[in-house]
Amino acid sequence: MQENLKAEDKPNIWKESIELATNAVSKDIKDPMSWYILGNAHLTCYFLETDRYEHLNYALKAYTQSEKNEDPNYPNPDLYYNRGTI
């Protein structure tokens, strides 16, 4: 699918990824992976498409929720790396 992607379709794909991740969070608001994925969707949208700082704020909020709900025995190092990138 990636090779058939047209430039005009990209904003819709980023928007859809945020909608799907938001939907996953709404199913279980204590799932740290859903929050992490939502944060990644916003971070990706910022770097690849829009350069709007709101996406960075949303990503930080999602990462904070992920961190609050993660199992301390199984931390997600990518979560902290992505927070540091922001």
Sequence and secondary structure as in RCSB ss.txt:
>XXXX:A:sequence
MQENLKAEDKPNIWKESIELATNAVSKDIKDPMSWYILGNAHLTCYFLETDRYEHLNYALKAYTQSEKNEDPNYP
NPDLYYNRGTI
>XXXX:A:secstr
 GGG  GGGHHHHHHHHHHHHHHHHHH TT HHHHHHHHHHHHHHIIIII  HHHHHHHHHHHHHHHHHS TTS 
 HHHHHHHHH 
